[in-house]
Amino acid sequence: MSVGEQESLPFDDHPVLAALDLQRPLVFFDLETTGLDLQTDRIVQFGFLRIHPDRSQDEWKEMINPGIPIPPEATRVHHITDAMVADKPFFKDFAPLIGDFLADCDLSGFNIVRFDVPFLQAEMERSGHPLDLKGMKIVDAQVIFHKNEPRDLTAAYRFYCGGEHVDAHDAMADVRVTLQILNAQLKKYRIPKTLEGLHSYCSPRPDGRFVTTDRKFAWKNNSAVLTFGKHKGKSLQHLVEHEREYLLWMKNGDFTDETKNVIADALNGIFPLRKPHDEESND
């Protein structure tokens, strides 16, 4: 479980991310998982590559026993099988080490805003080591790519670096490619050169269609309705009046604290109110 160190990677004879004003370590990371649902799926591999302000680097890559079978469709993507992870540690064994590795760092990767960061947060919370993103800057090379050259990681590597990403869906290979892509983007575009500026540049607009960020409740006619399961489409008020046991199951289940708080308030007669700017962002 040790974190490996390596010599600096070559980037056209220039220091890595030379165009970026780096005030503290920036961690590039990627996750391979059993699927796309952060509530029911689990991480099977992670790769972290930490770039320090002096541009020295250290990396950490592990396979994880997810505790559940890896679906064949997931294996077809990342080529990780149940047999390969059968004797590996569980995520909870890595969680405190991950917290230490990411402490006082900012984050970067490809599609991490919508996938890897929420997924990592969910796993850390389940393991009893919540990942506090307050103060962390998040830079997503995919956001920059799509804003400037509206495609996937392999296409981005071909476009920015002129190469072929032959080890796609290996966590550390994806991390290294993403690092090279961001390095090229900083040189090519007139985009912010500070982590704070890139964080703002990569941050998505809030989606006003949903009550909670995990999208378990959505707005319909200014009422919160359930978006999944056997009671999908039913309003929160209807559930409180007729399906209270189901809400109690959710409140005590494997859901985000935000969703649990909405449910707890509703069970006490306090229902979420849609704000005017939420309606505007749904237009």
N, C-alpha and C positions, 0 to 999 in steps of 0.2 A: 504493500500500500504506500510505498514511498513515492515521493514526487521527484521525477527525473529532471536533471539539468542538461542543457545542450548549448552548443556554440551558436552564435547569431547566424540566422539564415541569410544567404546572399540576396540582395535586392538591387541589382544593377549597380553594384559597387557603392551604394548609398546606404546609410543606416536605415533600418526598418522603420516605417512610418515617419520618415524624416520631416514630412510636411505637416505633421500633427503635433500640436502643443500638448504634450503629455505631462501632466502634473503628478499623477500617481499611476500604479499599475493598471493596465488594461488587459482583461482576460477574454480571449476568444474561446468560445466553447460550442460544442455540438452534442446532441443526444440522439441515440438510437433507441426506439421504444417498441413495445408490443402492438401499438396502435396509436390512434390520434386522440382518444378520449382521455383527458387528464384525470378524470375521476376513476375510471375503471382500468385503464392501461398503465403499464409500468415501464421504467427505464431498464434497458438491457446493456447499454454501453454509454460511457461519457468520455469526452476528450476535452481537456483544458490546456490552453497555451497562454501563459502569462507573460506580457511584455512590460518590463519595468521602464521608468523614465530614462534610465541610462541605456535603454534598448537591449539589455541582457534579457534572457528568456529562460523559463523553466516550464516543463510540461507534465501532464498527468493524464493517463489513459487507463481505464479499467472496464472489464466486463462485469455484469451484475446478474445475480440470480433474481429474476423478477417475482418469483413466488407463484407465478401463474404460467400456463403454457404459452409459448410464442406461436401465434397463428401462422400458418403456412404463407399467407400473403405478406406478412411482415418479414419473414425469413427471406422471401424472394427479393425483398428490397435491400436488406442489410446483410443477408447471408449468415446471420447468427441463429443457431439452432438451440433447442432445449439441452441437448447433450453438451454443447459448448459452455453452457452457464450452470450446469447442474451442481458443480462443486465450487462455484464462485460465491463470495459473500453477498448478503442482501444489501439493499440500499441503506437501510438503517445503520449498517456497520460503517458506511462511508460518510453519512450525513454530517457528523461533527467535524470530520476532516475537511469536507467540502466547505462548511461554514468558515473554517479557519483559512482555507486557501483563497476564498473570495473576500475575506475581510479587508476593508479599506481599498477595494478595487472598483473599477468600472467594468462594464460588460460589452462584448461585441460578438457578432456571429452573423449567420445568414438565416433570416426568417425567425430570429429569436424573439422579436416583439410579440408575435402572434402564437408561437409554438414553444420554443425551448425555455424561455423565461417562465411562462405560466406553468409549464410541465415541471420544471425544476422546483418552482415554488410549492406546487402541490405535493411533490415527493418529500421535500424538506419538512413541510408542515405535518404530513402523515408520520414522519419519523421523530417528531418532537423537537425539531431544530428549525423553526421558521426562518426563512430567508428574508431579511429586512432590506428592501430596495430603496428605502429613504436615503437620499444622498448619493445613490448610485446613478451614474450616467449610463445610458444604454444606446449603443450605436449599432444599427442593423444595416449591413452591406446590401441586403436585398431591397430594403426601402430606397436606398440611394440608387441602386441599379434600376429599379422599376420607375423611379421618378425621372431618371435621365435616359434610360435605354429600355423602355417597357418591353424579361425571360427568366431558367433555373440556374442552379449553382454551376453546372457544367458549361452552360451557355455563357454565363458571366465570366468564367475563367478563360474560355476561348476568346471572348470579346476583349477583356482587359489585359490578359497576360499572354495571349497568343498560343496557348497550350491546350492539351486534352487532359481532362480530369479522369484518369483511368481507374482510380480507387474510390469512386463515388460511393457514399454511404458507409465508409469506414470513418468512425468519429474523428480520429486524429487527422486522417487525410483531408476530410472536409474542413476541419479547423485550419489546417495549413493553407489550403486553397483560399478560404475566406480571408485569411490574413493578407495574402498576396493581392486579392481583389480590392480590399479596402486600401491597401497601399497604393495601388494603381488609380483608384478613384480619387484619392486625395491629390494626386498629381494632375489628373485629367480635368476635374471640375472645379468651378468656383463655389466650393461648399465650405462650411465653417471648418476652421482648423483648431478648434478647441473642443474638448469633450462635452462641455455644456452646450455649445452651439450645435454639435452633431446630435446630441441627445434630443434637442428641440426639433431638429430637422427630421429625425427618424420617428418621433412620437406620433402615433395615429390619432386622428380626431375621435372623440368618444362617439360610440354608436348609439344614437338616441332611441333605437328601436327596443333596446333591452333595459330591464330594470337593474340587473346585476351583471357584473363584468364576465361572469362565467356563463351567461346567457341561459340560465335555468328559468328565468322569468322574463317575459317580454311585455311590452305595452300593447294593449288592444282597447281602443275606445277609452283611453286614459285609465284603464284598469290593468293591474298586473295579472298575467295569465301564465300557466305552466307551459313549458316548451318541450317536454319529453314525457315518456312513460304512459301508463294507462290512463292518466288524467290529463293528458296533453290538451291544451286549449281551454281548460277550465280556469276560471278566475280564482285569485287568491282568496277572495271573500267567500266564494262558493266552497272552496276547500275547507276553510275554517268552519263553515256551517254544516257541511255534509261529509267531509273526508278528513276529520281532525286527526285520526290515527295515522293517515298517510303523511301529514305534515310533521307529526311527532317523529315518524320514522326518518324523514328527511333531516329534521333538527338534530337527531342523534346519529345520523349517518355520515357517510364519507363525502361531505360537501364543503364548500368554502365557508369561512366565517361570515363573509358578507351575506351569502344566501341564508345561512342559519339565523343571522340577526334579523333579516327581513321576515323570516318565518316566526321567530320569537315575538317580534313586534305585532305581527298579524294575529297571533294567538292571543295577544293581550288587547286586541281591538284597534291597533294602530297600523294603518295600511299606507303603503308608499304613495306619494303624490308626484304626478308627472310635472316636471318643471317646463316652463315655456321654451327654453333653449333645446330641450329634448325633442319637442315637437318640430322645431325648426330643422334640427339635424336629420330628421327622418324624411324631409322633403326631397 
